[in-house]
C-alpha cells in the first residue's frame, strides 16, 4: 500500500518543514509515503469562501484515482487515540486498497464535492491548528502508528 498526504500549497514555515522532512525520512522504513502538494488557488482576494473551496476541491479531486481510499483530516471527523489509530491503519492496510490518501484542506476547509468523494473523516483534535502544523502533527502520528504496529519503543502507554 502507498500512503499519500495531499495538501493545498507548500509548507512555508521552516521549522515545520524540517519536522515534516524528519518524519517522512523515518516513515520510509515502514511504508511508501509521499506528500502531494496541490498548488494554491490564485486571486483568492476576488473569491468568496465558497468559490475558493470549490477551486481547491477541483484541483484536489483531479489528483485522485477512483480506487483511492480518501480520508479527510477534518475537525468533525472521528477522533482516535494513537493506539486506536494504529489499529485503524492496520485494518486499512489489510483491506487491500492500493493507495490511502489523507487530505488537509485549505483555510476554509473542503468543498461539498470533496466531502462527497471522501470515504472517511478523521479529526486530529478538538483544538484548531494552523494548516501547516496539521501536516507535521499528522506525519508524526503516522510514524507513531507504525512504531506501535512494529512493537517499537517510541510510544509509551
C-alpha positions as CSV (number, residue, x, y, z in Angstrom):
1,X,0.0,0.0,0.0
2,X,1.0,3.6,-0.7
3,X,0.1,6.4,1.7
4,X,-0.2,10.0,0.4
5,X,-0.8,13.2,2.3
6,X,-2.4,15.7,-0.1
7,X,-2.1,19.3,1.0
8,X,-3.0,22.7,-0.5
9,X,0.1,24.8,-1.0
10,X,3.7,24.4,0.1
11,X,4.9,24.3,3.6
12,X,6.4,27.7,4.2
13,X,7.4,27.7,7.9
14,X,11.0,26.5,8.2
15,X,10.8,24.6,11.5
16,X,7.6,22.9,10.4
17,X,9.1,21.8,7.1
18,X,12.2,20.4,8.9
19,X,10.0,18.4,11.2
20,X,8.0,17.0,8.4
21,X,11.1,16.1,6.5
22,X,12.4,14.2,9.6
23,X,9.3,12.1,10.0
24,X,8.9,11.5,6.2
25,X,12.5,10.1,6.3
26,X,11.6,7.9,9.3
27,X,8.4,6.7,7.6
28,X,10.3,5.4,4.5
29,X,11.4,2.5,6.7
30,X,7.8,1.3,7.0
31,X,5.7,2.4,4.0
32,X,5.8,4.1,0.6
33,X,4.8,7.6,1.7
34,X,4.7,10.9,-0.1
35,X,3.3,14.4,0.3
36,X,1.4,15.7,-2.7
37,X,1.4,19.4,-2.9
38,X,-1.5,20.9,-4.7
39,X,-1.0,24.4,-6.0
40,X,-2.6,27.4,-4.2
41,X,-5.6,28.9,-5.9
42,X,-4.7,32.2,-7.5
43,X,-6.5,35.6,-7.0
44,X,-8.3,34.5,-3.8
45,X,-8.9,38.1,-2.8
46,X,-11.6,38.3,-5.5
47,X,-13.2,35.0,-4.5
48,X,-15.8,34.2,-1.9
49,X,-15.1,31.4,0.6
50,X,-17.3,29.0,-1.4
51,X,-15.5,29.8,-4.6
52,X,-12.1,29.3,-3.0
53,X,-13.2,25.9,-1.6
54,X,-14.7,24.9,-4.9
55,X,-11.4,25.8,-6.8
56,X,-9.3,23.9,-4.3
57,X,-11.7,21.0,-4.4
58,X,-11.5,20.7,-8.2
59,X,-7.7,20.8,-8.0
60,X,-7.6,18.1,-5.3
61,X,-10.2,15.8,-7.0
62,X,-8.2,15.9,-10.2
63,X,-5.3,14.2,-8.4
64,X,-7.3,11.3,-7.0
65,X,-7.9,7.9,-8.6
66,X,-11.2,6.1,-8.3
67,X,-9.6,3.3,-6.3
68,X,-8.1,5.7,-3.7
69,X,-9.4,5.5,-0.2
70,X,-9.7,9.1,0.8
71,X,-9.6,10.3,4.4
72,X,-10.2,14.0,5.2
73,X,-8.4,15.5,8.2
74,X,-11.4,17.4,9.4
75,X,-12.5,18.9,12.7
76,X,-15.8,17.0,12.5
77,X,-14.2,13.6,11.9
78,X,-13.8,10.6,14.2
79,X,-11.3,11.1,17.0
80,X,-9.0,8.3,17.9
81,X,-6.1,7.9,20.3
82,X,-2.8,6.7,19.0
83,X,-3.4,3.1,19.8
84,X,-6.8,3.1,18.1
85,X,-5.4,5.0,15.1
86,X,-2.7,2.4,14.7
87,X,-5.3,-0.4,14.7
88,X,-7.4,1.5,12.3
89,X,-4.4,1.9,10.0
90,X,-3.6,-1.8,10.2
91,X,-7.2,-2.6,9.1
92,X,-7.0,-0.2,6.2
93,X,-3.7,-1.8,5.1
94,X,-5.2,-5.3,5.3
95,X,-8.3,-4.1,3.3
96,X,-6.3,-4.3,0.0
97,X,-6.6,-0.7,-1.1
98,X,-3.6,0.4,-3.2
99,X,-3.4,4.0,-2.1
100,X,-4.6,5.6,1.1
101,X,-4.9,9.4,0.7
102,X,-5.1,11.7,3.7
103,X,-6.1,15.3,2.8
104,X,-5.5,18.6,4.5
105,X,-7.8,21.3,3.1
106,X,-7.3,24.9,2.6
107,X,-8.1,27.7,5.1
108,X,-11.8,27.3,4.7
109,X,-12.0,23.5,4.7
110,X,-13.4,21.3,1.9
111,X,-16.0,21.8,-0.8
112,X,-19.1,19.6,-0.8
113,X,-17.7,17.7,-3.8
114,X,-14.6,16.7,-1.7
115,X,-16.8,15.7,1.2
116,X,-18.9,13.6,-1.2
117,X,-15.7,11.9,-2.6
118,X,-14.2,11.1,0.8
119,X,-14.5,7.7,2.3
120,X,-14.0,8.9,5.9
121,X,-13.1,11.8,8.1
122,X,-10.6,11.8,10.9
123,X,-10.1,14.6,13.5
124,X,-6.6,15.1,15.0
125,X,-8.0,17.0,17.9
126,X,-10.9,19.2,19.1
127,X,-8.4,22.0,19.1
128,X,-7.8,24.1,16.0
129,X,-4.3,24.1,14.5
130,X,-2.7,26.1,11.6
131,X,-2.9,24.0,8.4
132,X,0.9,23.8,8.2
133,X,1.2,22.4,11.7
134,X,-1.5,19.8,11.0
135,X,0.9,18.4,8.4
136,X,3.6,17.9,11.0
137,X,1.2,16.5,13.6
138,X,-0.2,14.1,11.0
139,X,3.2,12.7,9.8
140,X,4.3,12.3,13.4
141,X,1.1,10.4,14.3
142,X,1.5,8.2,11.2
143,X,5.1,7.4,12.2
144,X,3.9,6.7,15.8
145,X,1.3,4.3,14.4
146,X,3.9,2.3,12.5
147,X,6.1,2.1,15.6
148,X,3.2,0.8,17.6
149,X,2.4,-1.8,15.0
150,X,6.0,-2.9,15.0
151,X,6.2,-3.0,18.8
152,X,9.0,-0.4,18.9
153,X,9.6,1.7,22.0
154,X,8.7,5.1,20.5
155,X,5.1,5.2,22.0
156,X,4.6,4.9,25.8
157,X,1.2,4.0,27.2
